[in-house]
Amino acid sequence: MLYRLVIRLLLTAMATVAIFCNRSSAECKKRLFTLRAVIDEYTYDKRNCPQSWSELVRAGYLQQEPNPHLAPLLQACSAESPAGH
């Protein structure tokens, strides 16, 4: 059940990237992969999922906040975490 939720959230984020990204599909996928890697790195370092993009910016993992429509990436992190966060 949790697996399906995570997949659904990631697919939603990917669709959002495709809609709101003005670059090629390959560039959009690269950006999405990079954001996911940043979330994973933060989660590993802090042992907690980021609750917002601004949290990643303040911690120095991102230079600026990405499009707010990419929030499902953060939700997917929380869904994957055994403790919920």
Secondary structure, DSSP 4 states (H G I P E B T S, - for coil): -HHHHHHHHHHHHHHHHHHH--S-HHHHHHHHHHHHHHHHHHHHHHSS--SSHHHHHHTTS-SS---GGGHHHHHHHHHHSTT--
